[in-house]
Amino acid sequence: MRILIIGAGGHGQVIADILLSGLQRGGELRPCGYVDQDERLWQQMLLDVPVLGPVDARATFDHDAVIVGIGDNLTRRRLFELLLAGGEHLATASHPSAVLSASCAIGDGTAICAGVVVNPAARVGANVILNTGCTVEHHNQIGEHAHIAPGVRLGGHVTIGQGALVGIGATVLPGRRVGAWSIVGAGAVVTRDLPDGVVAVGTPARVTRPRVVRQPRLSPRDWALSATARRA
């Protein structure tokens, strides 16, 4: 299956590496190229995968499914929604070194990086990033568009709200909740529930300020995504 990666930056290249690693071990998902709005990248080869052109031209490139390779949660959500509206199929990328329980559930468009562990009965929403070496314990609930950063440890029965970011090396104790679109700072330890839309840092994690969530400013080409797909 040919997978088109939306975005050729750092996270997009991580996804390419995940897919290439899977191919080496008999997987069926092959990165056929990136699309990116930065025309300086067009025609370059990144990890031996070509940058084909702009995002809104994706219908002109042969592919079977797409995955959003953008790290920013808000931008990734908006692109995900536009791609779905345009009739695209969303692929899930899972590194072959990841350990996924047979009883966990993973949503469409999610990227699961090297060394990730997802334990029994965990539910991971669509378009999530499970970054390098994080642990998602049993019965976790992770909302759509969230990002669990490298080295994060989530105890059992943890809930992570939609679009939340849990920073590098942070720990969330069992049964705790991180609210939608909140940010947990790197190395923080969440010992009590955090509300929606806040920034929390430290050990134990304390709310330092509200987080203002704004819609991303996408280019006209990005806003044309769904229309482009319908014309194809």
N, C-alpha and C positions, 0 to 999 in steps of 0.2 A: 504493500500500500504506500502510495506516494504522499508524503506529508509536507505541506508548505508552512514554513515558520514565519509568523508575523512579527517582524523585528529582528534586526541583525546585530544588536548590541550584545552586551555581556550575557544576559539571561538567554537570549535567543541562541547564542553559541553553546551555552550549557545544554539547552534542549537538543541541539544538533548532536552534541557529544553523547547524550543519553541514547538517542536513536541509533547512532553509529555503533555504540557499544552493544546495543541490542542486536543489531544486524550481525555483528561478529559472533554472536552466540545463538544464531538461528532465528532471530526475530523477523517479523514481517513488515515493520514500519521503517521506511527509508526516507530520509530528508532529501527532497528533490530541489530545495532552494529556499532562500529567504526573500521576503519583500520588505522594503524599508523606505521611509520617506526621505532619507538622506541620500541624495543623488551622488554624493562623493563615494558611496559604497557600491553603487551599481557596477556590475561586471567583475567585482572582486570575488576571490575565493576565500572563504573563511572556514577553516577546518575541512577543506576540500569540498565545501558546499557553496554553490554560486549565489550571489546576491542578484536576483533577476531583474528587479525594478521596483516601482512604487507599489504601495499597498493597494491602491484602487485599480491597478492593472492585474490583480491576481487572477482574474477569470481568464486571462489570456495565457496563463501558464498551466500546463497539465498537472493536475493534482487530484487526490481522492479525498483529502481532509486537511484541515488546518489546525494549528495550535498557536496561541498567543505567547510570544516570547518577550514580554514586557514586564519588568520588575515592579513598576509603580502600580499599586492595587487599583486606584481609580481609573487610570488609563486602560489597564488590562480589562477591567469590568466593561468599560464603554466599548472597547473594540470587540470583546466577546459578544456583547449584546448586538452590535451591528452585524457581526459575522453570522450570528444565528438568524437575525432578521433577513439576511441575504441568502439564506438557505444553505449555508456551509455546514459540513459535518465537522465536529470538533474531536480531534484525537486526544488521547491520553498518553503521556510519555512516562515510562517507568524504567529507571536504570536497572540492569540485571542484578546489581548487588543489593538492591532494596529487598527487604523482607516484609512481605505483605501477608497477613493472616487470611486464610480462606474465608473467614466470616466477616472481613471488613468490606466496606463499600467505598468506591472511589468515583467521584463525579467526572463528567466529560470535560476535557480540556485541561485537566490537572497535570502538573509536572512533578514527578517524584524523583529526586536526585539520588546520587550515590550514597549508600550507607543508611538510608532511611529505614526505620522500623515502624510498621503500623500493626498494632496488636488487635486481638479479637474484638469483634462487634463495634469497632470504630467506624464512624461515618464521616467521610471527607467530601465536602461539596464540590461543585463544578468550578473550574478555573482557579484552583488553589495552587500555590507553590509550597511543596514540602521540600525544603532545601537541605543541603548536604548534612548527613549524619543526625538529623533530628529524630526524636522518638515520640510517636503518637500512641499513647497507652490505650488500654482496653476501654471501650465504651465512650471514647471521646466523640464529640460532635463539633466538627469544624465547618463553619459557614462558607458560602461561596465567596470567591475572590480574596480569601485570606492568604497571608504569607507567614509560614512558620520558618524562621530563619535557621541558618546552620547551627547545629549543636544545641538546639532547644530541647528541653525535656518537659513533656506534658504528662502529669500524673493521670491516674485513672479517673474516668467520669468528668473530665474537663470539658468545658464548652468554650469555644472560640467563635465570636460573632462574625457576621459577614464583614469582609473587608478589613479585618483587624490585622495588625502586624505585630508579631512577637519577635523581638530583636535577638541578635546573635547571643547564644549561650544563656538565654533566660530560662527560668524554671517556673512552671505553674503547678502549684500543689494540687493534690487530688480533690476533685469536687468543686474547684473554683471556676469562675466564669470571667472571661475577658469580653467586654461589650463590643458591639459592632463599630467598626471604623476606629477603634482605639489603638494606641501604640504602646507597647511594653518595651522599655529601653533595654539595651544590651546588658546582659548579666543580671537583670533584675530577678527578684523572687516574688511571685504573686502569691500572697498568703490569704487574701480576702478578695471577694468579687470586685471587679472593676466595671463601672457603668459604661454606656455607649459614649463614644466621641470624646475620649480623654487621652492624655499622655501621662504615663506612670513610669517612674524610674526608682531604682534603689532596692535595698534589702532591709526590711520588706518593701515591696513596691508601693509608692505613694503617688497619688495624683498631683501633678505639678501645674497643669493647665488644661483647659478644654482644647480639643482639636477642631479646627475649622475645616470642614469637608467641603471642597469646591469641585464642581464638575471640571474635568480636564479641558484645556483649550486644544482641540484637535484641528488639524488643517482642513480646508475644504475637501481635499482628496479623501481624508478619513471619513468625513461626514457623507461622502458619496458611496461608501462601501456597499450598503444594501442595494442601492439602485444599480450599481455596476453588476452585482451578481444576478439580479433579476433580468438584466438585458442579455446576459450571456447564454 
